[in-house]
Amino acid sequence: MSLVTTKEMFKKSIDEKFAIGAFNINNMEFVQAILDAAAEENSPVILQTSSSALKYARIPYLKHMIEAGLEEHDVPVALHLDHGPDFETCKLCIDNGYTSVMIDGSKYDFEQNVELTKQVVDYAHSRGVVVEAELGKLAGIEDDVNVAQEDSMYTDPEQALEFVQKTNCDSLAIAIGTSHGAYKFKGEAKLRFDILEKIKALIPETPIVLHGASTVVPEYVEMCNNYGGNMPGAKGVPDEMLHEASQRGVSKINVDTDLRLAMTAGIRKIFVENPEVFDPRKYLGLGRDYIKDCVKHKIKDVFGSSNKATF
């Protein structure tokens, strides 16, 4: 199967009330683990790269690894740019075969965000590529995204309607309480489902996206700490909240931190328990297994996208 856009998978997700996992990739082990999991669960999946991942792995390598996975597996896969910082980065990905891009203008004021998003939308749509935009600011740190807690803000539902009408974006990332990185909540986790409900009522046909939505899997945090790591107080969005979000109209849920934790837990475990090991296949292989387990759990038990691969 060749790469697809997110249009049909999002339409199905809205109609049948489930979410599609968007998993960040950086190297071969991530690609293999995610696609193996999606194939075993017969689920559509979105593979996404940040601008930092583009610098690290480079577009030709990322694309060809995914194409190799598509030779093995027959599930719908979209290739997406996560948090595109500017028009030029979005254009680079569009011109190199990405089927979806995100332009993140959330750091600008409303009118500047509209203008930048519209520029990307016009270029992408003329080439058959779909566009995700963002309105509202998520706190936290992840790759090139760094927003202080005091600078974060929830998405205004009325502005969301106006934004979609003015930009014609294909999906919208909103801020309802999630945040980037491994330290999402100091107290109890809370998402503003009331805001989500209002936004869905105003733009019911626009797919809604949650960023900063890793669970920060306690098992992997504990494993990292037990094997020499230092991540006190790491806390993410509970599975139950993410499942509720998928049931209440969120079509795309981003996962990055959990995959990093899974890989790191596997590597640390091997290094501590088998200090004589110097074969990368042994420690990267265990990390890959952990990522696959994590993705299968998300697909099956949290997002509800198992057996949704046929449109």
JONOR-V961537 format. One record per pair of residues at least 24 apart in sequence whose ideal C-beta (glycine too) atoms are under 10 Angstrom apart, sorted by the first residue. I is the first residue (numbers start at 1). GAP is how many residues later the second one is. D is the distance in Angstrom with one decimal. If there is no record, write none. Layout:
I:GAP:D  I:GAP:D
//
This chain:
1:69:5.6  1:70:9.3  1:72:7.7  1:73:5.1  1:74:6.9  1:75:6.9  1:76:7.2  1:308:9.5  2:65:8.5  2:68:6.7  2:74:9.8  2:75:8.7  2:95:9.9  2:97:9.3  3:44:9.1  3:60:8.9  3:63:7.3  3:64:8.2  3:67:7.2  3:73:8.8  3:74:5.9  3:75:6.5  3:76:5.3  3:94:7.2  3:95:8.3  3:96:5.0  3:97:9.3  4:40:8.2  4:42:9.9  4:71:9.8  4:72:5.0  4:73:6.8  4:74:5.7  4:75:9.2  4:95:6.3  4:96:9.3  4:307:8.8  5:71:9.5  5:73:6.1  5:74:9.6  5:75:9.5  5:93:9.8  5:94:4.6  5:95:6.0  5:123:7.3  5:124:7.0  5:125:4.9  5:165:8.3  6:38:8.6  6:40:6.5  6:70:9.1  6:72:4.8  6:74:7.3  6:93:7.4  6:94:5.2  6:124:5.7  6:125:10.0  6:126:8.1  6:164:7.3  6:165:7.0  6:201:7.3  6:203:9.8  6:245:8.3  6:246:7.3  7:71:9.2  7:92:9.4  7:93:9.1  7:121:10.0  7:123:6.0  7:163:7.0  7:164:9.4  7:200:8.9  7:304:9.4  8:36:8.6  8:68:7.5  8:70:9.8  8:303:4.3  9:34:9.6  9:35:4.3  9:36:8.8  9:37:8.0  9:67:5.8  9:68:9.6  9:69:7.1  9:198:9.1  9:242:8.2  9:243:8.9  9:296:8.6  9:299:7.9  9:300:8.8  9:302:6.8  10:34:9.4  10:36:9.8  10:68:9.5  10:90:10.0  10:120:8.7  10:160:7.9  10:161:6.5  10:195:9.6  10:196:9.1  10:197:4.0  10:198:9.5  10:199:9.5  10:241:4.8  10:242:7.2  11:194:8.7  11:196:8.3  11:240:8.9  11:300:7.7  12:32:7.9  12:64:9.6  12:239:9.2  12:293:9.2  12:296:6.2  12:297:9.5  12:298:8.8  12:299:5.7  13:31:8.4  13:194:7.0  13:195:9.8  13:233:8.1  13:236:9.1  13:237:8.5  13:238:4.3  13:239:7.8  13:290:9.0  13:291:9.0  13:292:7.5  13:295:7.7  14:186:9.3  14:190:7.8  14:191:7.1  14:192:9.0  14:193:6.6  14:194:9.0  14:235:7.2  14:236:9.8  14:237:6.1  16:288:8.4  16:289:9.4  16:292:7.0  17:229:7.2  17:230:5.4  17:231:8.0  17:232:7.6  17:233:9.7  17:234:9.6  17:287:7.6  18:25:9.3  18:26:9.8  18:225:9.6  18:228:5.5  18:229:7.9  18:232:9.4  18:233:8.4  18:281:9.6  18:284:9.9  18:285:6.1  18:286:3.7  18:287:5.2  18:288:8.8  18:290:6.2  19:188:9.6  19:189:9.2  19:190:9.3  19:191:8.0  19:194:9.2  19:223:7.7  19:224:8.6  19:226:6.9  19:227:3.6  19:228:8.6  19:229:9.8  19:230:9.1  19:231:5.2  19:232:6.0  19:233:6.5  19:234:4.8  19:279:9.2  19:280:9.6  19:283:8.1  19:284:4.3  19:285:6.9  19:286:6.7  20:24:5.5  20:25:6.9  20:26:6.0  20:56:9.2  20:58:8.6  20:187:9.0  20:189:9.8  20:226:9.0  20:230:9.5  20:231:6.4  20:232:5.5  20:233:7.4  20:279:8.9  20:283:6.7  20:284:9.6  20:285:5.5  20:288:8.1  21:24:6.1  21:25:6.9  21:26:9.8  21:192:9.5  21:221:9.9  21:225:9.8  21:231:8.1  21:232:6.0  21:233:8.2  21:234:5.8  21:274:6.8  21:277:5.2  21:278:5.9  21:281:8.3  21:282:5.4  21:284:6.8  22:24:3.9  22:25:7.9  22:26:5.1  22:56:8.4  22:58:6.4  22:60:7.4  22:78:9.3  22:80:9.5  22:110:9.3  22:187:7.8  22:188:9.4  22:189:9.1  22:191:9.2  22:229:9.9  22:230:5.2  22:231:6.7  22:232:4.8  22:233:6.9  22:234:8.9  23:24:6.3  23:25:6.9  23:57:9.9  23:59:9.9  23:230:9.7  23:231:8.0  23:232:5.2  23:233:7.5  23:235:8.9  23:236:6.2  23:268:8.6  23:271:9.1  23:272:6.2  23:275:8.2  23:276:9.7  24:24:5.5  24:25:6.9  24:26:6.4  24:28:9.7  24:29:6.8  24:56:9.5  24:58:6.2  24:59:9.9  24:118:8.9  24:119:8.6  24:190:9.8  24:230:7.5  24:231:7.2  24:232:3.9  24:233:8.9  24:234:9.8  24:235:6.5  24:236:8.3  25:24:6.1  25:25:9.5  25:28:6.8  25:32:7.9  25:37:6.8  25:40:8.0  25:41:7.9  25:54:9.3  25:57:9.8  25:231:9.4  25:234:8.4  25:266:9.9  26:24:8.7  26:26:8.6  26:27:5.2  26:30:6.2  26:31:6.0  26:36:8.7  26:230:9.3  26:233:8.6  26:234:8.5  26:237:8.9  27:26:8.9  27:29:8.2  27:30:6.2  27:34:8.6  27:35:9.0  27:38:8.1  27:236:9.1  27:257:8.3  27:261:9.7  28:29:9.1  28:33:8.5  28:34:9.7  28:37:5.4  28:40:8.7  28:41:9.5  28:256:8.6  28:260:8.7  29:36:9.9  29:230:9.8  29:234:7.1  29:237:9.5  29:251:9.6  29:252:9.7  29:255:5.2  29:256:7.7  29:257:9.9  29:258:6.3  29:259:4.1  29:260:9.4  29:262:7.0  29:263:9.5  30:27:9.5  30:32:9.9  30:35:9.0  30:226:10.0  30:229:6.3  30:230:9.3  30:232:9.7  30:233:7.5  30:257:9.1  30:258:7.8  30:261:6.3  30:262:10.0  30:265:9.6  31:26:9.7  31:30:9.9  31:31:7.9  31:34:4.7  31:35:6.0  31:37:8.1  31:38:5.7  31:46:10.0  31:257:9.7  31:260:9.9  32:33:8.1  32:36:8.9  32:37:6.8  32:40:8.9  32:256:6.2  32:259:8.7  32:260:8.0  33:226:8.0  33:229:8.4  33:230:8.7  33:254:8.4  33:255:4.7  33:256:7.5  33:257:8.2  33:258:3.8  33:259:4.1  33:260:8.6  33:261:8.2  33:262:6.4  33:263:9.4  34:32:9.7  34:35:8.4  34:43:9.1  34:221:9.3  34:225:7.9  34:254:9.8  34:257:7.0  34:258:7.6  34:260:9.4  34:261:5.2  34:262:9.8  34:264:9.9  34:265:9.6  35:30:9.4  35:31:7.8  35:33:9.2  35:34:4.0  35:35:7.9  35:37:7.3  35:38:5.3  35:40:7.5  35:42:7.1  35:257:9.4  35:260:9.1  36:33:8.3  36:36:8.3  36:37:7.5  36:252:8.7  36:253:9.8  36:255:9.4  36:256:5.5  36:259:8.4  36:260:8.8  37:38:10.0  37:254:8.0  37:255:4.8  37:256:8.0  37:257:8.2  37:258:3.8  37:259:4.4  37:260:8.8  37:261:8.4  37:262:6.4  37:263:9.1  38:31:9.2  38:35:7.0  38:37:5.1  38:38:8.8  38:39:7.5  38:254:9.8  38:257:7.2  38:258:8.7  38:261:6.7  38:267:8.6  38:268:9.6  38:271:8.0  39:30:8.7  39:33:7.5  39:34:3.9  39:35:7.5  39:36:5.4  39:38:9.9  39:270:8.8  40:33:9.2  40:35:9.6  40:252:8.4  40:255:9.6  40:256:6.5  40:259:8.9  40:260:9.4  40:266:9.2  41:34:8.7  41:254:8.4  41:255:5.9  41:256:9.8  41:257:9.5  41:258:4.6  41:259:5.6  41:262:9.8  41:264:7.4  41:265:4.4  41:266:7.4  41:267:9.0  41:268:8.6  42:31:9.9  42:32:9.3  42:33:6.7  42:257:9.3  42:263:9.0  42:264:6.4  42:265:4.9  42:266:7.6  42:267:4.7  42:268:8.3  43:32:6.5  43:33:8.7  43:252:9.2  43:253:9.1  43:255:9.5  43:256:4.7  43:257:8.2  43:260:8.1  43:261:9.3  43:262:4.3  43:263:5.5  43:264:7.4  43:265:6.0  43:266:5.9  44:31:6.4  44:32:4.2  44:33:7.5  44:34:7.8  44:255:9.4  44:261:6.3  44:264:6.2  44:265:5.5  44:266:9.3  44:267:8.1  45:28:9.5  45:30:6.5  45:31:7.5  45:32:5.7  45:33:7.8  45:250:8.1  45:254:7.7  45:260:8.0  45:264:8.9  46:30:9.3  46:31:7.5  46:32:4.7  46:33:8.0  46:34:5.2  46:36:9.3  46:53:9.3  46:54:7.3  46:86:9.9  46:163:10.0  46:206:6.6  46:207:9.6  46:208:8.7  46:209:9.9  47:30:6.2  47:31:7.3  47:32:5.7  47:33:7.0  47:35:9.8  47:51:10.0  48:30:8.5  48:31:7.6  48:32:4.1  48:33:6.9  48:34:4.1  48:35:9.0  48:50:9.3  48:52:8.2  48:53:9.7  48:54:8.0  48:84:9.6  48:204:9.5  48:206:7.3  48:207:9.5  48:208:8.4  49:30:7.9  49:31:7.6  49:32:6.4  49:33:6.4  49:34:9.7  49:44:8.0  49:49:8.4  49:94:9.9  50:31:8.0  50:32:4.9  50:33:5.7  50:34:9.0  50:35:9.4  50:39:9.9  50:52:9.7  50:92:7.8  50:93:4.4  50:94:6.7  50:95:8.2  50:206:7.9  51:30:7.7  51:31:8.3  51:32:6.9  51:33:6.9  51:34:5.8  51:35:8.9  51:38:5.5  51:39:9.9  51:41:9.4  51:42:9.2  51:53:9.7  51:92:7.2  51:93:5.8  51:94:9.8  52:30:9.6  52:31:9.1  52:90:9.1  52:91:4.1  52:92:5.8  52:93:9.6  53:28:9.5  53:29:8.1  53:90:7.6  53:203:9.6  54:27:8.1  54:30:9.9  54:35:7.6  54:38:7.8  54:39:7.7  54:42:9.6  55:88:9.8  55:89:9.7  56:87:9.8  59:33:7.5  59:34:7.3  59:36:9.7  59:37:5.0  59:38:8.4  59:39:8.6  60:36:8.1  62:31:10.0  62:34:9.3  62:36:9.6  63:30:10.0  63:33:6.9  63:34:6.0  63:35:8.5  66:31:9.6  67:30:9.3  73:236:9.9  74:235:8.1  75:233:9.8  75:234:4.9  75:235:9.7  76:232:9.1  76:233:5.9  76:234:8.7  76:235:7.1  77:232:9.9  78:52:8.3  78:174:9.6  79:50:10.0  80:49:9.9  80:50:8.9  80:52:7.4  80:172:8.8  80:174:9.6  81:39:10.0  81:48:9.6  81:50:9.7  81:51:8.8  82:50:8.7  82:60:9.3  82:61:8.3  82:63:9.3  82:91:9.9  82:129:8.3  82:172:7.0  82:174:7.9  83:49:9.6  83:51:8.1  83:59:8.2  83:60:7.1  83:61:6.7  83:62:5.7  83:90:9.2  83:97:9.2  83:128:8.0  83:171:9.5  84:32:9.8  84:36:7.4  84:47:9.2  84:48:8.9  84:49:9.8  84:50:10.0  85:59:6.3  85:60:9.0  86:30:7.8  86:33:9.9  86:34:9.1  87:29:6.7  87:30:9.8  87:32:5.5  87:33:5.8  87:36:7.5  89:31:9.7  90:26:9.5  90:27:9.9  90:29:8.8  90:30:4.8  90:31:9.7  90:33:7.4  90:34:7.1  90:39:8.9  90:41:7.9  91:28:9.6  91:29:8.0  91:32:6.2  91:33:8.7  91:36:9.6  93:31:9.4  93:36:8.4  94:26:8.5  94:29:6.6  94:30:5.6  94:32:9.5  94:33:5.7  94:34:9.3  94:35:5.0  94:37:9.4  95:28:9.5  95:32:8.1  95:34:9.7  97:32:9.3  98:26:9.2  98:31:6.6  98:32:9.8  99:25:9.8  99:29:8.0  99:30:6.1  99:31:7.1  100:24:8.5  100:29:6.5  100:30:4.9  100:31:7.4  100:32:6.7  100:70:7.9  100:71:8.5  100:152:9.7  101:28:6.3  101:29:7.9  101:30:5.9  101:31:7.2  101:32:10.0  101:69:10.0  102:28:9.9  102:29:7.3  102:30:4.0  102:31:7.1  102:32:7.1  102:67:9.4  102:69:8.5  102:71:7.1  102:107:8.2  102:109:9.1  102:150:10.0  102:152:9.6  103:28:6.4  103:29:7.6  103:30:5.9  103:31:8.0  103:64:9.2  103:66:8.2  104:28:8.9  104:29:7.8  104:30:5.1  104:33:9.9  104:40:9.2  104:41:7.6  104:69:8.0  104:107:9.1  105:28:6.9  105:29:7.0  105:30:8.6  105:58:9.8  105:62:9.3  106:27:8.4  106:28:4.3  106:29:6.5  106:30:6.4  106:31:5.2  106:32:7.9  106:39:9.3  106:41:8.5  106:46:9.9  106:47:9.0  106:49:9.3  106:67:8.0  106:69:8.0  106:105:9.6  107:27:9.3  107:30:7.3  107:38:9.2  107:39:10.0  107:40:7.9  107:44:9.1  110:25:8.1  110:46:9.1  110:49:6.4  110:52:8.2  110:53:7.4  110:56:9.4  111:55:9.2  113:46:9.7  113:50:7.3  113:53:9.7  113:54:8.4  114:45:9.9  114:48:8.4  114:49:6.3  114:51:9.8  114:52:5.0  114:53:5.7  114:55:9.7  115:51:9.2  115:52:8.9  116:51:9.1  117:46:7.7  117:47:9.8  117:49:8.4  117:50:4.3  117:51:8.9  117:52:5.8  117:55:9.8  118:48:6.9  118:49:4.9  118:50:7.4  118:51:8.5  119:48:9.4  120:47:8.7  120:49:8.5  121:45:10.0  121:46:5.6  121:47:5.4  121:48:5.8  121:49:8.0  122:45:9.5  122:46:8.5  124:45:9.5  124:46:8.6  125:43:7.5  125:44:9.8  125:45:8.4  129:41:9.2  130:39:8.6  130:40:4.1  130:41:7.3  130:77:9.5  131:36:8.1  131:37:8.4  131:38:5.1  131:39:5.3  131:40:7.7  131:41:10.0  132:37:6.8  132:38:6.7  132:39:4.5  132:40:7.2  132:41:6.1  132:75:8.3  132:77:5.9  132:79:9.7  132:120:7.6  133:30:7.2  133:31:8.3  133:34:6.1  133:35:9.8  133:36:4.1  133:37:8.5  133:38:7.6  133:39:5.8  133:40:7.0  133:76:9.2  134:29:9.6  134:35:9.3  134:37:9.9  134:38:7.3  134:39:4.0  134:40:7.8  134:41:8.1  134:75:7.9  134:77:7.3  135:24:6.3  135:25:5.7  135:27:9.5  135:28:5.2  135:29:8.8  135:32:9.6  135:34:9.3  135:37:6.2  135:38:7.4  135:39:6.4  135:40:7.7  135:64:9.3  136:24:8.4  136:36:9.4  136:37:7.9  136:38:5.6  136:39:3.1  136:40:8.0  136:59:8.9  136:63:9.9  136:75:9.8  137:38:6.0  137:42:9.8  138:35:8.3  138:36:9.3  138:37:5.3  138:38:9.4  138:39:8.8  138:40:6.1  138:41:5.2  138:42:5.8  138:43:9.7  138:46:9.4  138:72:9.3  138:73:5.6  138:74:4.9  138:75:9.7  139:36:8.8  139:38:9.4  139:39:8.9  139:40:4.2  139:41:7.3  139:42:8.7  139:44:9.6  139:45:8.3  139:73:8.0  140:38:8.4  140:39:3.7  140:40:3.2  140:41:4.2  140:42:8.8  140:43:7.4  140:44:6.7  140:71:9.2  140:72:5.7  140:117:9.4  141:38:9.0  141:39:6.0  141:40:4.8  141:41:9.2  141:42:8.7  142:37:9.0  142:38:3.7  142:39:5.3  142:40:9.1  142:69:8.6  142:70:7.4  142:72:9.3  142:112:9.5  142:114:6.3  142:115:7.1  142:118:9.5  143:37:8.5  143:38:9.8  143:113:8.1  145:34:10.0  145:35:5.4  145:36:8.8  145:66:8.5  145:67:8.8  146:34:8.4  146:35:9.4  147:28:9.7  147:32:8.1  147:33:7.5  147:65:9.8  149:30:7.9  149:37:8.9  152:25:9.2  152:26:10.0  152:27:7.1  152:60:10.0  154:38:6.1  154:41:5.7  155:37:9.0  155:40:6.4  155:41:9.0  155:43:9.5  155:44:6.6  155:53:9.6  156:39:8.5  156:42:9.3  156:43:9.0  157:37:9.6  157:38:6.5  157:39:9.1  157:40:8.9  157:41:4.0  157:42:4.7  157:43:9.0  157:44:7.8  157:45:5.6  157:46:8.6  158:40:8.6  158:41:9.4  158:44:7.3  159:40:9.7  159:43:9.9  160:35:9.3  160:38:8.6  160:39:5.0  160:40:9.7  160:42:6.5  160:43:6.2  160:46:8.2  160:48:9.0  161:37:9.7  161:38:8.1  161:40:9.6  161:41:4.3  161:42:5.7  161:45:9.0  162:40:9.5  163:40:9.1  163:43:9.8  164:35:9.7  164:38:8.7  164:39:5.3  164:41:9.5  164:42:5.4  165:38:8.7  169:37:7.9  169:38:9.8  170:36:7.9  170:37:7.2  171:35:6.5  171:36:4.0  171:37:7.1  171:38:5.5  171:80:6.9  171:81:6.5  172:27:7.9  172:31:7.2  172:34:5.6  172:35:7.5  172:36:6.1  172:37:6.6  172:79:9.9  172:80:10.0  173:34:9.9  173:35:7.9  173:36:4.0  173:37:7.3  173:38:5.3  173:39:9.6  173:79:8.2  173:81:8.3  174:25:6.0  174:26:9.8  174:34:6.0  174:35:7.1  174:36:7.4  174:37:8.7  174:76:8.7  175:35:9.2  175:36:8.2  175:37:8.7  176:32:9.3  176:34:7.5  176:69:8.3  176:74:9.2  177:33:9.5  177:35:9.0  177:60:8.3  177:64:9.0  178:32:5.7  178:33:6.4  178:34:3.9  178:35:5.2  178:36:8.9  178:58:8.7  178:59:5.8  178:63:9.1  178:64:9.2  178:67:9.1  178:75:9.3  178:76:8.8  179:32:8.6  179:33:4.6  179:34:9.4  179:35:10.0  179:57:9.1  179:58:8.9  180:31:6.9  180:32:4.4  180:33:9.6  180:34:8.9  180:74:9.2  180:76:8.2  180:77:7.9  181:31:7.4  181:33:8.5  181:35:8.7  181:53:8.8  181:55:9.0  181:75:9.1  181:76:6.3  182:32:7.6  182:34:5.2  182:39:7.5  182:42:9.7  182:49:6.3  182:51:9.1  182:52:4.3  182:53:8.0  182:54:7.1  182:75:5.2  182:76:9.2  182:78:8.3  182:79:7.2  183:33:8.1  183:48:8.5  183:49:9.5  183:50:6.4  183:51:5.8  183:52:6.7  183:53:8.7  183:74:9.6  184:28:6.5  184:29:8.9  184:30:7.8  184:31:9.4  184:32:6.7  184:50:8.6  184:51:6.0  184:52:5.1  184:53:6.3  184:73:8.7  185:31:9.3  185:48:9.5  185:50:5.1  185:51:7.7  185:52:8.0  185:53:9.6  186:47:7.9  186:49:8.1  187:48:9.3  188:47:9.5  188:50:9.7  189:26:9.8  189:46:7.1  189:47:7.7  189:48:5.9  189:49:5.6  189:51:9.5  189:52:6.4  190:47:9.7  190:51:8.4  191:46:7.1  191:47:9.5  191:50:5.3  191:51:8.8  191:53:8.0  191:54:6.8  191:57:9.8  191:59:9.9  193:48:8.6  193:51:7.0  193:52:7.5  193:55:6.2  193:56:9.6  193:57:10.0  196:48:9.6  196:49:7.0  196:52:6.0  196:53:6.4  196:54:7.1  197:51:6.9  197:52:7.9  199:50:8.2  200:48:7.3  200:49:4.2  200:50:8.9  201:48:9.4  203:46:9.9  204:45:7.9  206:43:9.8  206:45:8.9  207:42:8.9  207:43:8.4  207:44:3.7  207:45:6.3  208:37:8.7  208:40:9.2  208:41:5.8  208:42:5.0  208:43:5.9  208:44:7.6  208:45:9.8  209:41:7.2  209:42:7.0  209:43:4.3  209:44:7.6  209:45:7.1  210:27:8.3  210:31:9.8  210:32:7.7  210:35:6.0  210:36:9.1  210:40:5.3  210:41:9.3  210:42:7.3  210:43:5.0  210:44:6.6  210:45:9.9  211:41:9.2  211:42:8.8  211:43:4.9  211:45:9.1  212:24:8.6  212:25:7.7  212:41:10.0  212:42:7.1  212:43:9.9  212:44:8.8  212:45:8.4  213:24:5.4  213:28:8.9  213:29:6.0  213:32:7.8  213:37:8.6  213:39:9.4  213:40:4.8  213:41:5.5  213:42:6.6  213:43:9.2  213:44:9.2  213:45:9.2  213:85:9.7  213:89:9.7  214:28:9.2  214:39:9.3  214:40:7.9  214:41:5.4  214:42:6.4  214:43:3.8  214:44:4.2  214:45:8.1  214:46:8.7  214:47:8.0  214:80:9.5  214:84:9.4  215:24:5.7  215:25:9.9  215:26:9.2  215:27:7.0  215:40:8.3  215:42:8.6  215:43:5.8  215:46:9.4  215:79:8.8  215:82:9.1  215:83:8.2  215:87:7.9  216:41:6.0  216:42:6.7  216:45:6.9  217:40:9.0  217:41:5.4  217:42:9.8  217:44:6.1  217:45:7.1  217:48:8.7  217:73:9.2  217:76:9.7  217:77:6.5  217:80:8.6  217:81:9.8  218:43:9.8  219:42:9.1  219:43:9.2  219:46:7.9  219:71:9.3  219:74:9.8  219:75:9.4  220:37:9.7  220:38:7.2  220:39:9.6  220:40:9.1  220:41:4.0  220:42:5.3  220:43:9.0  220:44:7.6  220:45:4.3  220:46:8.8  220:48:9.8  220:70:7.0  220:71:9.9  220:73:10.0  220:74:7.7  221:36:10.0  221:37:9.9  221:40:6.3  221:43:9.8  221:44:8.2  222:43:8.6  223:38:8.4  223:39:9.1  223:41:8.6  223:42:4.0  223:43:8.3  223:45:7.0  223:46:6.3  223:67:8.7  224:36:9.9  224:37:6.4  224:38:9.7  224:40:5.6  224:41:5.2  224:42:9.8  224:43:9.4  224:44:5.8  224:45:9.1  225:40:9.6  225:43:9.2  226:39:9.1  226:42:8.3  226:43:8.6  226:46:8.4  227:37:9.1  227:38:7.5  227:39:9.8  227:40:8.8  227:41:3.7  227:42:5.5  227:43:9.0  227:44:7.3  227:45:4.5  227:46:8.0  228:40:6.0  228:43:7.9  228:44:6.4  229:32:9.3  229:35:7.2  229:36:8.3  229:39:6.2  231:30:8.3  231:33:9.4  234:27:8.2  236:25:9.4  237:65:10.0  238:64:9.7  239:58:8.2  239:59:8.4  239:62:6.9  239:63:5.0  239:64:9.8  240:62:8.7  241:61:9.6  242:56:8.1  242:59:9.9  242:60:5.1  242:61:7.3  243:55:10.0  243:58:7.6  243:59:5.2  243:60:7.5  243:61:7.2  244:58:10.0  245:57:9.4  245:58:9.2  246:56:7.2  246:57:5.2  246:58:5.6  246:59:8.4  247:57:7.6  250:53:9.1  251:52:9.9  252:51:9.4  253:45:7.9  253:49:7.9  253:50:6.1  253:52:9.7  255:39:8.0  255:40:7.7  255:43:6.2  255:47:9.4  255:48:9.3  258:32:9.8  258:33:8.5  258:36:5.5  258:37:8.8  258:39:9.4  258:40:7.7  259:28:9.3  259:31:8.9  259:32:5.2  259:35:6.5  259:36:7.6  259:39:9.8  260:27:9.7  260:31:9.1  261:26:10.0  261:29:8.6  261:30:9.5  261:33:8.3  262:24:9.7  262:25:6.6  262:26:8.9  262:27:8.7  262:28:3.8  262:29:4.6  262:30:8.7  262:31:7.5  262:32:4.8  262:33:8.8  263:24:3.7  263:25:7.5  263:26:9.9  263:27:6.8  263:28:5.9  263:31:9.5  264:26:9.1  265:25:5.9  265:26:9.9  265:29:9.9  266:24:4.7  266:25:8.2
//
